Amino acid sequence: MRILEVKSIIQPNNNFNLYRGCTHGCIYCDSRSFCYDVGDFENVGVKKDALILMENELARRRHPALLTTGSMSDPYVPLEKDLKLTLGALKLIRQYGFGISTLTKSDLILRDLDLYHEIDKRYRAVVSLTVTTWDDKLAKQIEPNVALPSRRFEVLAAFKQKGITTGIWMTPILPFIEDNEANISGIVERAAQSGVQFIIGFGMNTTMRPGSRDYFYQQLDRLFPGLRHRYEKAYGEKYICPSPNQKKLQELFEKLTSDKGIVTKQSDMKPFYQKKADAIQLSLF
Ligand code: SF4
């Protein structure tokens, strides 16, 4: 663990991260890219006086808003069990009447279920889990230090039961590893069973940049010998690396989600991120 000196916590776009770096070990992690300058990625940085800074920032705001967390680092890294910074931030969010949208892969979020429920009653809570495969065995290889997908679906079902808006971020879909019909239909099927309202996808692809590419290729050599050469041949130095099956898989994804009534278009997700009372009122007109 390292301590980071920072001047503020909540960014102008309402996103915040209390930690820097992550120990979940996903082989495809974009946050490892050098452009983010995270440093020693697995030596997780903890922002000094994070909750004091956050409280000052919340107290200064005139209007409550929905805050987001989980984009660059998982708010439920194992350190959170002891440090309880995310827990503290949620308590502040409840106290000041803000909303929260959290993205994680960890079942530690269940610890805070009641807090999310209270925030949801006053403003709005949205809980999203990233799922790139439904296959626990494969996930243990490519996302080794975090909850298995089967557990993530249980987590989503538990939040859904409390009336909280839930969704999945289905990204990346790794070419030659996860880009098959069984994987896409398996994810959508389990998503529907756990009651999610939306699935956010960014196409049937992965991304690679300096830093993330090097790490990904090292892990491919270890886990899937020979596959690195297929990647190098297909994508070279490209940033976006689409599956050769992308068209077929995208069509399948759209059909299955539409059949199950799961929202996938960003424009249709707006109500999920509004204050609950406002969204209900708007839907009446
Ligand atoms: S959970 Fe997110 S931030 Fe952490 S290693 Fe995986 S992809 Fe990276």
Residues whose N, C-alpha, C, O or C-beta is under 5 A from the ligand:
A	BS01	SF4	C22 H24 G25 C26 C29 S31 M72 S73 D74 K105
